Each structure stands twice: as structure tokens, then as C-alpha cells.
Amino acid sequence: MIKIVEFFKKLNWFERIFPIVGLIAVSLSFALSPDRFWLSFVYSLVGIIETFLVAKGFFIAPFVTLVVSILYLFLSISQSFYGEVIIAGYYIIISIFSIIAWLKSRSKQDDFYVQVNKLKGKEYLLISFATVASSFGFYFMLKAFNTNELIVSTISMVASLIASYLMLRRSRFYAAAYIVNDITIIILWSFTIKSMGLAFLPSILAYAFYLINDIYAYINWKLMEKRQTEHIEQETTKIEINSEKDNAM
């Protein structure tokens, strides 16, 4: 409980206001909409909280990601977006591994946050290859399922695949991949308004907030990486100085 209080004390004005504005906006859109879908509403609220916690690098964020993934699974099934169903299943698996990875990799500077990881060039090369291969594979697989909005679903699926992997690996570039995913998801769920009216407006509005949040997340993780690197360098310097003193004695 003390840790949570300390966490909120460290938030700046934007970090305190933005999630609240998002929650209020989604709640109002749900309350004022003539077409209401409770699952979409709950998913949107929890999703805003989850993206904010991940953006801050809060080490328990993957626990909330797991809840959001389960909600998204049922939401996608309700609309026969089979590509998104597969993504949700993948999210659930990645969330479980992320919980383990993030708990084991808490920042040495402040264990309330996760340690940002710098990936090697070889891993980025493998990710690039996986992006191209999965794009072709998912397209034909989703086509076989007669998935609605095939092209958009394919882009969303590939972007989600890469983003969640980068989040698991604690790379700041996870946010860049999610920015692409946010845009495609906004387009994808906008199509549902044609058949479902405004029932999915909370989800669309939530993803608009996710987009802004992920832009912020990229900037915040870059700054967090810089602070952690400087801290490690300072600690290394201290150890070297103490070692030299011990040797001199």
C-alpha cells in the first residue's frame, strides 16, 4: 500500500490527469450512447488503466494486461473478428510470460519499475524477418477464416505480435509497434458502428486514448532507459573507486 502511494506521488500533472480524463470520456460515451455493450465498456476502462501502467513501466502492469487480454478475447469472439481472437489468445500467453520476466527484471534504481532492456542488432533482424513472414502467413490464415476487414485485421495482428513480444523483452520500441496497432484497431472497430450502432464507441474512444498514451510511453521509456543507464554507470564507477581504494590499502 505504501509503495502504491509513493507511485502516485511521483506522477506529474499529465500522468495524473490523462488516465482520469480517459476514464471519464469512455464512461460518458457509454452513458450517452443509445446502444450499450457492457463488455466493450468494461474492457475499455480496464484497458486505459493497463496502458498507463505499462507506459510508466510499473512492474505489476502485466497482471492487468492479462485481465485485458481475456476481456478482449470475448469481445472479439462476439464480433467474429477471428484474427483478433487469435491475437487475444497470444496476448494471454505473452502476459503470463511477461509477469514472470518483469518480476525478475525490476529496476535496480527503483524496484517499483521494470528495467528497460536494450536489444541487440541480431534480435531486431529476427524481428524484421518475423514481421514479413507473419504478414503473409496471417493474411492467408485469416482469409481462410473469412475474417471481416481482412487487410486491417492482418496489419493489426502483425503489429500486436511484434508489440507484445517487445513488451515481454522490455524494449521501449514496444510502444512504437502499439502505435501502429492502435491506428489499425481504431479503423477496425469503427466498421462495427455500421452494424452495431454506437455500442462500440467506448472501445474506439479508448483506443484513441491508447494512441496518445503509447506516444507518451515511447518518450517515457526512452527517458527511463536513460536514467537507469546513468544509475548503473554511477554504481559501476563507485565500485571501481572502492576497488582501487582497497587495492591501495
C-alpha positions in Angstrom: 0.0 0.0 0.0 2.9 2.4 0.9 4.5 1.6 -2.5 1.3 2.5 -4.3 1.0 5.8 -2.5 4.7 6.5 -3.4 4.0 5.6 -7.0 1.2 8.2 -7.3 3.2 10.9 -5.6 5.8 10.6 -8.3 3.3 11.2 -11.1 3.4 14.6 -12.9 0.3 16.6 -13.7 -0.2 14.9 -17.1 0.2 11.4 -15.7 -2.4 12.2 -13.0 -5.0 13.9 -15.3 -4.7 11.9 -18.5 -6.0 8.5 -17.3 -8.8 10.2 -15.4 -9.9 12.1 -18.5 -9.8 8.9 -20.4 -12.0 7.0 -17.9 -14.5 9.9 -17.8 -14.7 10.2 -21.6 -15.3 6.5 -22.1 -17.9 6.4 -19.2 -19.7 9.4 -20.7 -19.7 7.9 -24.2 -21.2 4.7 -22.7 -23.8 6.5 -20.7 -24.9 8.8 -23.6 -24.9 6.0 -26.2 -28.4 4.6 -27.1 -26.6 1.3 -28.0 -24.8 -0.1 -24.9 -22.5 -3.1 -24.8 -21.2 -3.7 -21.2 -18.3 -5.9 -22.2 -16.9 -3.2 -24.5 -17.3 -0.7 -21.7 -15.5 -2.7 -19.1 -12.8 -3.7 -21.5 -12.2 0.0 -22.4 -12.0 1.1 -18.7 -9.5 -1.6 -17.7 -7.6 -1.1 -20.9 -7.0 2.6 -20.2 -5.6 1.7 -16.7 -3.4 -1.1 -18.2 -1.8 1.0 -21.0 -1.0 3.7 -18.5 0.7 1.3 -16.1 2.7 -0.2 -18.9 3.7 3.3 -20.2 5.0 4.0 -16.7 6.9 0.7 -16.6 5.1 -0.3 -13.4 6.3 -3.8 -12.7 2.8 -5.2 -12.0 1.4 -3.9 -15.3 1.5 -7.4 -17.0 -1.0 -8.7 -14.4 -3.5 -6.1 -15.6 -2.5 -6.9 -19.2 -3.6 -10.5 -18.6 -7.1 -9.3 -17.5 -7.4 -7.0 -20.5 -6.4 -9.8 -22.8 -9.1 -12.1 -21.5 -11.7 -9.4 -21.9 -10.5 -8.7 -25.5 -10.8 -12.4 -26.3 -14.5 -12.5 -25.5 -15.1 -9.1 -27.2 -13.5 -10.3 -30.4 -15.5 -13.5 -30.4 -18.7 -11.5 -30.1 -17.9 -9.8 -33.4 -16.4 -12.8 -35.3 -13.0 -11.0 -35.6 -11.1 -14.2 -35.6 -7.8 -12.5 -36.3 -8.3 -10.6 -33.1 -9.4 -13.8 -31.2 -6.0 -15.3 -32.1 -4.3 -12.1 -31.0 -6.1 -12.1 -27.7 -5.0 -15.7 -27.1 -1.4 -14.8 -28.0 -1.7 -11.8 -25.6 -2.8 -14.1 -22.8 0.2 -16.4 -23.2 2.6 -13.4 -23.6 1.1 -11.7 -20.5 1.9 -14.8 -18.4 5.5 -14.8 -19.5 5.7 -11.0 -19.1 4.6 -11.3 -15.5 7.5 -13.6 -14.8 10.0 -11.6 -16.9 9.0 -8.2 -15.4 9.1 -9.5 -11.8 12.6 -10.9 -12.3 13.8 -7.7 -14.0 12.9 -4.9 -11.7 15.0 -1.7 -11.9 18.0 -1.5 -9.5 17.4 2.2 -9.2 13.7 1.8 -8.1 12.2 -1.7 -7.9 8.8 -0.3 -8.4 9.6 -0.1 -12.2 10.9 -2.6 -14.7 14.5 -2.5 -16.0 14.5 -1.3 -19.7 16.2 -3.8 -21.9 18.4 -2.9 -24.9 18.0 -5.4 -27.7 20.9 -6.5 -29.9 21.0 -5.9 -33.6 20.6 -9.6 -34.3 17.3 -9.7 -32.4 16.0 -6.8 -34.4 16.9 -8.6 -37.6 15.0 -11.7 -36.5 12.0 -9.5 -35.6 12.1 -7.9 -39.1 12.1 -11.4 -40.6 9.3 -12.5 -38.4 7.2 -9.4 -39.4 7.5 -10.2 -43.1 6.8 -13.9 -42.7 3.9 -13.5 -40.3 2.3 -10.9 -42.6 2.0 -13.4 -45.4 1.1 -16.2 -43.1 -1.6 -14.3 -41.1 -3.2 -12.9 -44.3 -3.9 -16.3 -45.8 -4.9 -17.8 -42.5 -7.4 -15.0 -41.8 -8.7 -15.3 -45.3 -9.4 -19.0 -44.8 -11.4 -18.0 -41.7 -13.4 -15.4 -43.8 -12.4 -12.8 -41.3 -14.1 -9.4 -41.6 -11.9 -6.5 -42.7 -9.1 -8.8 -43.8 -6.3 -6.3 -44.6 -6.8 -4.2 -41.4 -7.0 -7.4 -39.3 -3.8 -8.7 -40.8 -1.9 -5.4 -40.0 -3.4 -5.4 -36.5 -2.4 -8.9 -35.9 1.2 -8.5 -37.0 1.6 -5.2 -35.1 0.2 -6.8 -32.0 2.5 -9.8 -32.3 5.6 -7.6 -32.5 4.4 -5.1 -29.8 3.7 -7.8 -27.2 7.0 -9.5 -27.9 8.9 -6.3 -27.4 6.9 -5.6 -24.2 7.9 -9.1 -23.0 11.5 -8.2 -23.8 11.2 -4.9 -22.0 12.1 -2.8 -25.1 10.9 0.8 -25.4 10.1 0.1 -29.1 7.1 -1.9 -27.9 5.3 1.5 -27.8 6.1 2.2 -31.5 4.5 -1.1 -32.5 1.5 -0.4 -30.4 1.0 3.0 -32.1 0.6 1.2 -35.4 -1.7 -1.3 -33.8 -3.8 1.4 -32.2 -4.4 3.1 -35.5 -5.5 -0.1 -37.2 -7.7 -1.1 -34.3 -9.5 2.3 -34.4 -10.2 1.7 -38.1 -11.2 -1.9 -37.5 -13.7 -1.3 -34.7 -15.1 1.8 -36.5 -16.5 -0.6 -39.1 -18.7 -2.1 -36.3 -20.6 1.1 -35.9 -22.2 0.4 -39.3 -23.8 -2.8 -37.9 -23.9 -2.2 -34.2 -24.6 1.5 -34.0 -22.7 3.3 -31.2 -22.4 0.2 -28.9 -18.6 0.0 -29.6 -18.0 3.8 -29.3 -16.3 3.3 -25.8 -13.8 0.9 -27.4 -13.0 3.2 -30.3 -12.6 6.1 -27.9 -10.4 4.0 -25.6 -8.1 3.2 -28.5 -7.8 6.9 -29.3 -6.5 7.4 -25.7 -4.3 4.3 -26.1 -2.7 6.0 -29.2 -1.9 9.2 -27.2 -0.7 7.1 -24.3 1.6 5.0 -26.4 3.2 8.1 -27.9 3.8 9.2 -24.3 5.0 5.7 -23.4 7.7 5.8 -26.1 9.0 9.1 -24.7 8.8 8.0 -21.1 10.6 4.6 -21.7 13.4 6.4 -23.5 13.8 8.8 -20.5 13.5 5.8 -18.1 16.2 3.9 -20.0 18.5 7.0 -19.9 18.0 7.3 -16.1 18.6 3.7 -15.5 21.8 3.6 -17.6 23.2 6.7 -15.8 22.4 5.0 -12.4 24.2 1.8 -13.5 27.2 3.8 -14.7 27.3 5.7 -11.4 27.2 2.5 -9.4 29.9 0.9 -11.6 32.1 4.0 -11.0 31.6 3.8 -7.3 32.5 0.1 -7.3 35.7 0.8 -9.3 36.7 3.6 -7.0 36.2 1.5 -3.9 38.1 -1.3 -5.5 41.0 1.0 -6.2 41.0 2.2 -2.6 41.0 -1.4 -1.3 43.9 -2.3 -3.6 45.8 0.8 -2.5 45.5 -0.2 1.1 
